[in-house]
Amino acid sequence: MPADTIPHKVLLHGERTPNLPAYHVREGGVWNATSWGTYAEEVKTAAKALIALGLEIGHPVGILGFNRPEWVIMDIAAMAVGGVPAGIYTTNSPAECQYIIGHAEAPIVLLENEDQWNKIDEVRDRLPALRHVVMMKGPAIDDELVMSWEEFMARGSETSDAEFQARLDGLDMDQLATLIYTSGTTGPPKGVMLSHDNLAWTAAQTVQMFQVESGDTTLSYLPLSHIAEQIFSIHVPASSGGSVYYAESIEKLADNLREVQPSIFFAVPRVWERFHAGVVAKLDEATGAKAKIADWARGVVGKVTDLRCEGKEPTGLLAGQYAVAKKLVIDKIKPQLGMTNSRVLGVGAAPISAEILEFFGSLDMIIYEVYGQSEDTGPSTTNRPGKVRFGSVGPNWPGTEVVIADDGEILVKGRNVFLGYYRDEAETRETLIDGWLHSGDLGAFDDDGFLWITGRKKDIIITAGGKNVAPRPLEAALKNHPLVSEVVLIGDRRKFLSALVTLDEETSAAFVEEHNISGPPHESEQIIKELDAAVEELNKNFARVEQIKKFTVLARQLSIEGGELTPTLKVKRNKVSEHFAAEIDAMYGE
């Protein structure tokens, strides 16, 4: 009998540490805790309810909603009885929801609220396998297909403990445990099949590497349908016995962070970029002696961070200066970000500039950049305590082989590599070859074993002159400018490279106010001049054929709703080219 699955771990904590907090929900202005004992019982009851509803082994269960206890309870309950949870992004359209639920042939779906129900109701006629819709706590939907959370949990009494235990005992570590539907940058999402071993092993490695303990806390706010958030909000806490705080909403993230002050925090680059812009703006307000003290403190802390990145600690004069710098500056900044207790900080899912990581390093916040994908349960490589090189994505994940193919593609093999794509043998054969995951990303290892990402195979631009250009370095360099929020390089089969640029809303608004500019920021001659200088400067670091010759500032942000970004904020290049074809053609005189 396997005893190492994520459901087993949750139930074990319920027995061994029943009174420790498992999760917290903010209600009436107060964070209310639920114990591991209660949490484990909720999972067991939900699992028995799924059996009562007829969920068979191997059948998927769709989950559509923002981060809530019910989301995770259903996820673990489904796995516990041999079901297969399949998360769906809350931003997905009715058609996208229908595709995933239909592709998975899920007989049961959990929904957060009436808005999500309306999506399913709109496409229910195209979901012949769907038999039950369960609502999270709160909304009451009057429909024969729908039951409330309370009604669902009550169905648990119809299944015996023995039947539940038989399902749990029957789990195999190599069995399909969950489906992670990719966010689909180039086409319909694919169902990444992860096993119980994939999840439990990756979580255990994370706990060991970062020494996660039962006293650690995290704030859950990124989409739970994404593997990174599942690792930090579900599987690592299940392995360590730590506790999770469920954010009220994305809009309340900053407030919730300040209240919770978690010890573990993972974010996509855009979140760190926004924090960076906010801190820079605050630091710029300082003048005279305060500004000099802040600069001195950041300089001292930066030196200490450099040492810690190599696994060393400050001594002598530097140690004394560090203590003063923390007291005068750093200990006043970190609480405002919600980082007073921060111990493990992570970033991933998209590129982030080394300059931003170095900036936070100067604030006594080492952010560990991780690289990977859903297909290897999240991590291929990662920076880690004592082994950090900003700009790289770190050494191999422990126990995992990562090599570079002859064409520069990153290949991965290990217990974190997926089983294949659900109901898609052709894509599986193309991606998983002899046990090696072909990532589609390009990279190179330095002499110390740190991986550096250089681009993506499908993103390579081939100019009209036949020159292959990886867009990532140019885009990342221009994104370092505080006025810029996003950059998309253009140039495939074109005679030169150009770029589409969006402005950071807060920074550009401040710039407009400071310079008394009238009219829309994207039309401002002063802003264009600023960016023109930035492009001219970055071009000095690239060969002539790799230089940006023209750029256009777009009138609006790229967005999930507009179809240009995935729910994890990756750019859909084909959609950007399609939606802004007129702006692109104008740069080439077409």
C-alpha positions as CSV (number, residue, x, y, z in Angstrom):
1,M,0.0,0.0,0.0
2,P,1.5,3.4,-1.0
3,A,1.5,5.8,1.8
4,D,3.3,8.7,0.1
5,T,0.6,10.2,-2.1
6,I,-0.5,13.8,-1.4
7,P,-3.9,12.6,0.0
8,H,-2.1,10.2,2.3
9,K,0.1,13.0,3.6
10,V,-3.0,15.3,4.3
11,L,-4.7,12.5,6.2
12,L,-1.6,11.7,8.2
13,H,-1.2,15.3,9.3
14,G,-4.8,15.2,10.4
15,E,-3.9,12.3,12.7
16,R,-0.5,13.5,13.9
17,T,-1.0,17.3,14.2
18,P,-4.8,17.7,14.4
19,N,-4.7,21.0,16.2
20,L,-2.1,22.9,14.1
21,P,-3.6,25.3,11.5
22,A,-3.9,24.0,8.0
23,Y,-5.5,27.0,6.3
24,H,-6.8,30.4,6.9
25,V,-9.7,32.4,5.4
26,R,-10.4,36.1,5.9
27,E,-13.9,36.6,7.1
28,G,-15.3,39.8,8.7
29,G,-11.9,41.4,8.8
30,V,-10.3,38.4,10.6
31,W,-8.2,35.5,9.4
32,N,-9.9,32.4,10.7
33,A,-7.9,29.2,11.0
34,T,-9.0,25.6,10.2
35,S,-7.0,22.8,11.8
36,W,-5.4,19.9,10.1
37,G,-7.8,17.6,11.9
38,T,-10.8,19.4,10.5
39,Y,-9.1,19.8,7.0
40,A,-8.4,16.0,6.8
41,E,-12.0,15.2,7.8
42,E,-13.3,17.6,5.1
43,V,-11.1,15.9,2.5
44,K,-12.4,12.5,3.6
45,T,-16.0,13.6,3.6
46,A,-15.7,15.1,0.1
47,A,-14.0,12.0,-1.2
48,K,-16.8,9.8,0.1
49,A,-19.3,12.2,-1.5
50,L,-17.6,11.8,-4.9
51,I,-17.9,8.0,-4.6
52,A,-21.6,8.5,-3.8
53,L,-22.0,10.6,-6.9
54,G,-20.6,7.8,-9.0
55,L,-17.1,9.0,-9.6
56,E,-15.1,6.1,-10.9
57,I,-11.3,5.5,-10.8
58,G,-9.6,7.5,-13.6
59,H,-12.6,9.9,-14.1
60,P,-11.7,13.6,-14.1
61,V,-13.3,16.3,-11.9
62,G,-13.3,19.8,-13.2
63,I,-12.6,22.7,-10.8
64,L,-13.3,26.3,-11.8
65,G,-12.9,29.1,-9.3
66,F,-10.5,31.4,-7.4
67,N,-8.3,30.1,-4.6
68,R,-10.6,28.8,-1.9
69,P,-10.5,25.9,0.6
70,E,-13.2,24.1,-1.4
71,W,-10.9,24.1,-4.5
72,V,-8.1,22.2,-2.6
73,I,-10.5,20.0,-0.7
74,M,-12.1,18.8,-3.9
75,D,-8.7,18.4,-5.6
76,I,-7.2,16.2,-2.9
77,A,-10.5,14.3,-2.4
78,A,-10.7,13.4,-6.1
79,M,-7.1,12.1,-6.0
80,A,-7.8,10.1,-2.8
81,V,-10.4,8.0,-4.5
82,G,-8.6,7.5,-7.8
83,G,-10.2,10.5,-9.5
84,V,-8.3,13.1,-11.6
85,P,-8.8,16.8,-10.7
86,A,-8.5,19.2,-13.7
87,G,-8.3,22.9,-12.8
88,I,-9.7,25.5,-15.2
89,Y,-8.6,29.1,-15.3
90,T,-11.2,31.5,-13.9
91,T,-10.6,33.9,-16.9
92,N,-11.5,31.2,-19.4
93,S,-14.4,31.9,-21.7
94,P,-17.5,29.6,-21.9
95,A,-16.1,28.0,-25.0
96,E,-12.7,27.4,-23.4
97,C,-14.3,25.9,-20.3
98,Q,-16.4,23.6,-22.6
99,Y,-13.3,22.5,-24.4
100,I,-11.5,21.4,-21.2
101,I,-14.5,19.8,-19.5
102,G,-15.4,18.1,-22.8
103,H,-11.9,17.0,-23.5
104,A,-11.5,15.5,-20.0
105,E,-15.1,14.1,-20.2
106,A,-15.5,15.2,-16.6
107,P,-18.8,14.0,-15.0
108,I,-18.5,16.4,-12.0
109,V,-17.5,20.0,-11.9
110,L,-16.9,22.3,-8.9
111,L,-17.7,26.0,-9.5
112,E,-17.0,29.1,-7.4
113,N,-20.0,31.4,-8.1
114,E,-22.8,32.4,-10.3
115,D,-20.5,33.9,-13.0
116,Q,-18.7,30.6,-13.4
117,W,-22.0,28.8,-13.4
118,N,-23.3,31.0,-16.2
119,K,-20.4,29.9,-18.4
120,I,-21.2,26.2,-17.8
121,D,-24.9,26.8,-18.2
122,E,-24.2,28.4,-21.6
123,V,-22.4,25.3,-22.9
124,R,-24.1,22.5,-20.9
125,D,-25.7,21.0,-24.1
126,R,-22.2,20.4,-25.4
127,L,-21.1,18.5,-22.3
128,P,-22.8,15.1,-22.5
129,A,-20.6,13.6,-19.8
130,L,-21.4,16.2,-17.2
131,R,-23.8,14.8,-14.5
132,H,-23.2,17.0,-11.5
133,V,-22.3,20.6,-10.8
134,V,-21.2,21.4,-7.2
135,M,-21.0,25.0,-6.0
136,M,-18.5,26.3,-3.5
137,K,-19.9,27.9,-0.3
138,G,-22.2,30.8,-0.8
139,P,-24.1,30.9,-4.1
140,A,-27.5,29.2,-4.4
141,I,-28.3,28.0,-8.0
142,D,-31.7,26.7,-8.7
143,D,-31.1,24.0,-11.3
144,E,-31.5,20.2,-11.3
145,L,-27.8,19.8,-12.4
146,V,-26.5,21.8,-9.4
147,M,-26.0,21.1,-5.7
148,S,-24.6,23.3,-2.9
149,W,-21.4,22.6,-1.1
150,E,-23.4,21.6,2.0
151,E,-25.6,19.2,-0.1
152,F,-22.5,17.7,-1.7
153,M,-20.7,17.1,1.6
154,A,-23.9,15.6,3.1
155,R,-23.7,12.9,0.4
156,G,-20.5,11.7,2.0
157,S,-22.6,9.8,4.6
158,E,-23.8,7.5,1.8
159,T,-20.4,6.0,1.5
160,S,-18.8,3.8,4.2
161,D,-15.3,4.5,5.6
162,A,-14.3,1.0,4.4
163,E,-15.2,1.8,0.8
164,F,-13.2,5.1,1.0
165,Q,-10.2,3.3,2.6
166,A,-10.3,0.7,-0.1
167,R,-10.0,3.4,-2.8
168,L,-7.2,5.1,-0.9
169,D,-5.3,1.9,-0.4
170,G,-5.7,1.0,-4.0
171,L,-3.8,4.1,-5.3
172,D,-0.6,3.4,-7.2
173,M,2.3,5.9,-7.2
174,D,2.5,5.6,-11.0
175,Q,-1.2,6.2,-11.4
176,L,-2.6,9.3,-13.1
177,A,-3.2,11.8,-10.2
178,T,-4.1,15.2,-11.9
179,L,-4.5,17.0,-15.2
180,I,-2.8,20.3,-15.7
181,Y,-4.3,22.0,-18.8
182,T,-1.6,24.2,-20.4
183,S,-2.6,27.8,-20.9
184,G,-2.2,27.4,-24.7
185,T,0.2,30.0,-26.2
186,T,0.0,28.4,-29.6
187,G,-3.3,26.4,-29.7
188,P,-5.9,24.6,-27.6
189,P,-4.7,23.6,-24.2
190,K,-3.2,20.2,-23.7
191,G,-3.9,18.0,-20.6
192,V,-0.6,17.3,-18.9
193,M,-0.9,14.0,-17.0
194,L,1.0,14.0,-13.7
195,S,1.2,10.9,-11.5
196,H,1.0,10.6,-7.7
197,D,4.8,10.1,-7.8
198,N,5.4,13.2,-9.8
199,L,3.5,15.3,-7.3
200,A,4.8,13.7,-4.1
201,W,8.4,13.5,-5.2
202,T,8.6,17.0,-6.4
203,A,7.0,18.4,-3.3
204,A,9.3,16.3,-1.1
205,Q,12.4,17.7,-3.0
206,T,11.1,21.2,-2.5
207,V,10.6,20.7,1.2
208,Q,14.1,19.3,1.6
209,M,15.9,21.9,-0.6
210,F,14.3,24.9,1.1
211,Q,13.9,23.3,4.6
212,V,10.2,23.9,4.7
213,E,8.6,23.2,8.1
214,S,5.2,23.1,9.8
215,G,5.6,26.6,11.0
216,D,5.9,28.0,7.4
217,T,3.1,30.0,5.9
218,T,2.2,30.9,2.3
219,L,-0.4,33.1,0.6
220,S,-2.4,31.4,-2.1
221,Y,-3.4,33.8,-4.9
222,L,-2.1,32.7,-8.3
223,P,-4.4,30.4,-10.4
224,L,-4.6,27.0,-8.7
225,S,-5.0,25.5,-12.2
226,H,-1.3,26.3,-12.6
227,I,1.3,23.7,-11.4
228,A,3.4,26.3,-9.6
229,E,0.6,27.4,-7.4
230,Q,-0.5,23.8,-6.8
231,I,3.0,23.0,-5.6
232,F,3.1,25.9,-3.1
233,S,-0.5,25.9,-2.0
234,I,-1.3,22.2,-2.0
235,H,1.6,19.7,-2.3
236,V,4.3,21.4,-0.3
237,P,2.0,22.2,2.7
238,A,0.7,18.6,2.5
239,S,4.2,17.4,2.7
240,S,5.5,19.8,5.4
241,G,2.4,20.4,7.5
242,G,2.6,24.2,6.9
243,S,-0.4,26.5,6.6
244,V,-1.9,28.3,3.7
245,Y,-3.7,31.7,3.7
246,Y,-6.2,32.1,0.9
247,A,-6.1,35.6,-0.6
248,E,-9.4,37.4,-0.8
249,S,-8.7,38.4,-4.5
250,I,-5.9,39.5,-6.8
251,E,-6.9,43.1,-6.1
252,K,-6.4,42.5,-2.3
253,L,-3.0,40.8,-2.8
254,A,-0.9,43.7,-1.4
255,D,-3.2,44.2,1.6
256,N,-3.4,40.5,2.4
257,L,0.4,40.2,2.1
258,R,0.9,43.0,4.6
259,E,-1.5,41.3,7.0
260,V,-0.2,37.8,6.6
261,Q,3.6,38.4,6.2
262,P,4.1,34.9,4.9
263,S,7.4,33.0,5.1
264,I,7.1,31.5,1.6
265,F,5.9,33.6,-1.4
266,F,6.0,32.7,-5.1
267,A,5.1,35.2,-7.8
268,V,5.2,35.5,-11.6
269,P,7.6,38.2,-12.9
270,R,4.8,40.8,-13.4
271,V,4.0,40.8,-9.7
272,W,7.7,41.4,-8.7
273,E,7.9,44.0,-11.4
274,R,5.0,45.9,-9.9
275,F,6.5,45.6,-6.4
276,H,9.8,46.9,-7.8
277,A,8.1,49.9,-9.4
278,G,6.3,50.8,-6.2
279,V,9.5,50.6,-4.0
280,V,11.5,52.6,-6.6
281,A,8.9,55.3,-6.5
282,K,9.0,55.4,-2.7
283,L,12.8,55.5,-2.7
284,D,12.8,58.3,-5.2
285,E,10.8,60.5,-2.8
286,A,13.7,60.5,-0.4
287,T,16.0,63.4,-0.6
288,G,19.1,64.7,1.2
289,A,20.4,62.6,4.1
290,K,17.6,60.0,3.9
291,A,18.4,59.3,0.2
292,K,22.1,58.9,1.0
293,I,21.4,56.5,3.9
294,A,19.0,54.4,1.8
295,D,21.7,54.2,-1.0
296,W,24.3,53.3,1.5
297,A,22.1,50.6,3.2
298,R,21.2,49.0,-0.2
299,G,24.9,48.9,-1.1
300,V,25.8,47.2,2.1
301,V,22.9,44.7,1.9
302,G,23.8,44.0,-1.8
303,K,27.3,42.9,-0.7
304,V,25.8,40.6,1.9
305,T,23.4,39.2,-0.7
306,D,26.3,38.5,-3.0
307,L,28.0,36.5,-0.3
308,R,24.8,34.6,0.6
309,C,24.3,33.7,-3.1
310,E,27.6,31.8,-2.8
311,G,26.6,30.2,0.5
312,K,28.7,32.5,2.7
313,E,27.8,34.9,5.6
314,P,29.2,38.4,6.3
315,T,31.8,38.8,9.0
316,G,33.7,41.7,10.7
317,L,32.9,45.2,9.5
318,L,30.5,44.2,6.9
319,A,28.4,42.2,9.4
320,G,28.2,45.3,11.6
321,Q,27.3,47.5,8.7
322,Y,24.6,45.0,7.7
323,A,23.0,45.1,11.1
324,V,22.8,48.9,11.0
325,A,21.5,48.9,7.4
326,K,18.7,46.6,8.3
327,K,17.7,48.6,11.3
328,L,17.8,52.0,9.5
329,V,16.3,51.1,6.2
330,I,15.5,47.4,5.3
331,D,13.3,46.6,8.3
332,K,11.1,49.5,7.4
333,I,10.7,48.6,3.8
334,K,10.0,44.8,4.1
335,P,6.9,45.0,6.3
336,Q,5.3,47.4,3.7
337,L,5.7,44.7,1.1
338,G,4.5,41.9,3.4
339,M,8.0,40.4,3.5
340,T,8.9,40.7,7.2
341,N,9.0,36.9,7.6
342,S,10.1,36.1,4.1
343,R,12.4,33.1,3.9
344,V,11.7,31.4,0.6
345,L,10.9,33.8,-2.3
346,G,10.4,32.4,-5.8
347,V,9.7,33.5,-9.3
348,G,9.0,31.6,-12.4
349,A,6.6,30.9,-15.3
350,A,8.2,33.7,-17.5
351,P,11.5,35.6,-17.8
352,I,12.5,38.2,-15.2
353,S,15.4,40.6,-15.5
354,A,18.5,40.1,-13.4
355,E,18.4,43.8,-12.5
356,I,15.1,43.4,-10.7
357,L,16.4,40.4,-8.8
358,E,19.5,42.3,-7.9
359,F,17.3,45.2,-6.7
360,F,15.4,43.0,-4.3
361,G,18.7,41.5,-3.3
362,S,19.7,44.9,-2.1
363,L,16.6,44.9,0.1
364,D,17.6,41.7,1.8
365,M,15.3,39.6,-0.3
366,I,16.9,36.8,-2.4
367,I,14.4,35.6,-5.0
368,Y,15.1,32.2,-6.3
369,E,14.3,31.9,-10.0
370,V,13.0,28.5,-11.1
371,Y,12.7,27.2,-14.6
372,G,10.4,24.4,-15.8
373,Q,7.0,23.6,-17.1
374,S,3.8,21.7,-16.3
375,E,5.3,18.7,-18.1
376,D,7.9,18.3,-15.4
377,T,5.7,19.1,-12.4
378,G,7.1,22.7,-12.4
379,P,10.8,22.6,-11.9
380,S,13.7,21.6,-14.2
381,T,16.3,23.8,-12.6
382,T,16.3,26.4,-9.8
383,N,18.4,28.7,-7.8
384,R,18.5,27.7,-4.2
385,P,20.0,28.7,-0.9
386,G,23.8,29.1,-1.3
387,K,23.6,28.6,-5.1
388,V,22.2,31.7,-6.7
389,R,23.2,33.5,-9.9
390,F,20.9,36.2,-10.9
391,G,19.9,36.0,-14.5
392,S,20.3,32.3,-14.6
393,V,17.6,29.7,-13.7
394,G,20.0,27.8,-11.4
395,P,21.4,24.3,-11.4
396,N,19.5,21.0,-12.1
397,W,16.6,20.2,-9.8
398,P,18.0,17.5,-7.4
399,G,17.6,14.0,-8.8
400,T,16.8,15.3,-12.3
401,E,18.9,15.1,-15.4
402,V,19.0,18.3,-17.6
403,V,21.0,18.3,-20.8
404,I,21.4,20.5,-23.8
405,A,20.7,18.9,-27.2
406,D,22.8,19.5,-30.3
407,D,20.3,22.2,-31.5
408,G,20.4,23.9,-28.1
409,E,17.1,22.5,-26.8
410,I,16.8,21.8,-23.1
411,L,15.9,18.1,-22.3
412,V,14.8,16.8,-18.9
413,K,14.6,13.3,-17.4
414,G,13.5,12.4,-13.9
415,R,10.7,11.5,-11.5
416,N,9.1,14.8,-12.1
417,V,8.6,14.2,-15.9
418,F,5.0,13.7,-16.8
419,L,3.2,10.6,-18.1
420,G,2.2,12.3,-21.4
421,Y,-0.7,14.3,-22.8
422,Y,-4.2,13.2,-22.0
423,R,-5.9,11.6,-25.0
424,D,-3.1,12.9,-27.3
425,E,-0.6,10.3,-28.3
426,A,0.8,12.3,-31.2
427,E,1.8,15.2,-29.1
428,T,3.1,12.9,-26.4
429,R,5.4,11.1,-28.9
430,E,6.7,14.4,-30.1
431,T,7.4,15.8,-26.6
432,L,8.4,12.7,-24.6
433,I,11.1,10.7,-26.4
434,D,12.9,7.8,-24.6
435,G,12.0,9.3,-21.3
436,W,13.4,12.7,-22.1
437,L,11.1,15.7,-22.0
438,H,11.8,18.0,-25.0
439,S,11.1,21.4,-23.5
440,G,11.0,23.5,-26.6
441,D,13.2,26.0,-24.8
442,L,16.8,26.9,-25.7
443,G,19.6,27.3,-23.1
444,A,23.1,26.7,-22.1
445,F,25.0,25.7,-18.9
446,D,27.9,27.8,-17.7
447,D,31.0,26.2,-16.2
448,D,29.5,26.2,-12.7
449,G,26.4,24.3,-13.8
450,F,23.9,27.2,-13.9
451,L,21.4,27.1,-16.7
452,W,20.8,30.2,-18.8
453,I,17.7,30.4,-21.0
454,T,18.4,31.9,-24.4
455,G,15.1,31.6,-26.1
456,R,12.3,29.2,-27.3
457,K,12.6,27.2,-30.5
458,K,9.2,28.2,-31.8
459,D,9.8,31.8,-31.0
460,I,13.0,32.1,-33.0
461,I,12.7,34.9,-35.6
462,I,14.1,34.3,-39.0
463,T,14.6,37.6,-40.8
464,A,14.3,38.1,-44.5
465,G,18.1,37.9,-44.6
466,G,18.1,34.5,-43.1
467,K,19.4,35.6,-39.7
468,N,18.1,33.6,-36.6
469,V,17.3,35.9,-33.7
470,A,16.1,34.9,-30.3
471,P,13.7,37.6,-29.1
472,R,14.1,37.1,-25.4
473,P,17.4,39.0,-24.8
474,L,16.2,42.1,-26.6
475,E,12.8,42.0,-25.0
476,A,14.2,41.6,-21.6
477,A,16.7,44.4,-22.0
478,L,14.0,46.9,-23.1
479,K,11.6,45.7,-20.4
480,N,14.2,46.9,-17.8
481,H,13.2,50.5,-18.6
482,P,10.7,51.6,-15.9
483,L,8.3,53.1,-18.4
484,V,7.9,49.7,-20.2
485,S,5.5,46.9,-19.1
486,E,5.8,44.5,-22.1
487,V,7.8,44.2,-25.3
488,V,7.1,41.9,-28.3
489,L,9.8,41.7,-30.9
490,I,8.7,41.5,-34.5
491,G,10.8,40.6,-37.6
492,D,10.0,37.1,-38.9
493,R,10.6,37.2,-42.7
494,R,11.0,41.0,-42.4
495,K,14.0,43.0,-43.5
496,F,14.7,44.4,-40.0
497,L,13.6,44.0,-36.4
498,S,10.9,46.1,-34.8
499,A,9.1,46.0,-31.5
500,L,5.6,46.6,-30.0
501,V,5.8,48.2,-26.6
502,T,3.2,48.8,-23.8
503,L,3.7,51.3,-21.1
504,D,3.7,50.6,-17.4
505,E,0.5,52.3,-16.3
506,E,1.8,53.7,-12.9
507,T,5.2,54.8,-14.1
508,S,3.9,56.4,-17.2
509,A,1.2,58.2,-15.3
510,A,3.8,59.6,-12.9
511,F,6.0,60.7,-15.8
512,V,3.0,62.4,-17.5
513,E,2.2,64.3,-14.2
514,E,5.8,65.2,-13.6
515,H,6.3,66.7,-17.1
516,N,2.8,68.2,-17.4
517,I,2.1,66.2,-20.5
518,S,-1.4,66.5,-22.1
519,G,-2.9,63.8,-24.1
520,P,-2.5,60.0,-24.0
521,P,0.9,58.7,-22.7
522,H,1.4,56.5,-25.7
523,E,1.4,59.5,-27.9
524,S,3.7,61.7,-25.8
525,E,6.8,62.9,-27.7
526,Q,8.7,63.0,-24.4
527,I,7.9,59.4,-23.6
528,I,8.8,58.3,-27.2
529,K,12.1,60.2,-26.9
530,E,12.9,58.4,-23.6
531,L,12.2,55.0,-25.1
532,D,14.1,55.9,-28.3
533,A,17.2,56.6,-26.2
534,A,16.7,53.3,-24.4
535,V,16.5,51.4,-27.7
536,E,19.6,53.2,-29.0
537,E,21.5,52.2,-25.8
538,L,20.5,48.6,-25.8
539,N,21.3,48.2,-29.5
540,K,24.9,48.9,-28.7
541,N,25.0,45.4,-27.1
542,F,23.8,43.6,-30.2
543,A,25.0,42.9,-33.7
544,R,23.5,45.1,-36.4
545,V,21.1,42.5,-37.7
546,E,19.9,42.0,-34.1
547,Q,19.1,45.6,-33.4
548,I,15.7,47.1,-33.1
549,K,15.2,49.6,-35.9
550,K,11.7,50.8,-35.1
551,F,9.1,50.5,-32.3
552,T,5.5,51.4,-31.7
553,V,3.9,52.2,-28.3
554,L,0.5,50.5,-28.2
555,A,-2.6,52.4,-27.0
556,R,-3.6,49.6,-24.7
557,Q,-2.1,46.9,-22.5
558,L,-1.9,43.3,-23.7
559,S,-4.4,41.4,-21.8
560,I,-5.9,38.0,-21.0
561,E,-9.4,39.3,-22.0
562,G,-8.0,40.6,-25.3
563,G,-6.5,37.2,-26.0
564,E,-2.8,38.3,-26.1
565,L,-1.8,36.9,-22.8
566,T,-2.3,33.4,-21.2
567,P,-3.8,33.3,-17.7
568,T,-0.2,33.0,-16.5
569,L,0.7,36.2,-18.4
570,K,2.7,34.6,-21.1
571,V,2.6,36.4,-24.4
572,K,0.7,34.8,-27.3
573,R,2.9,36.1,-30.1
574,N,0.6,34.9,-32.9
575,K,-2.4,36.8,-31.3
576,V,-0.3,39.9,-30.8
577,S,0.7,39.9,-34.5
578,E,-2.9,39.3,-35.5
579,H,-4.4,42.0,-33.3
580,F,-1.9,44.7,-34.0
581,A,-1.3,43.9,-37.7
582,A,-1.9,47.5,-38.7
583,E,0.7,48.9,-36.3
584,I,3.2,46.3,-37.4
585,D,2.6,47.0,-41.1
586,A,3.0,50.7,-40.5
587,M,6.5,50.2,-39.2
588,Y,7.4,48.4,-42.4
589,G,5.7,50.9,-44.7
590,E,3.0,48.5,-45.7
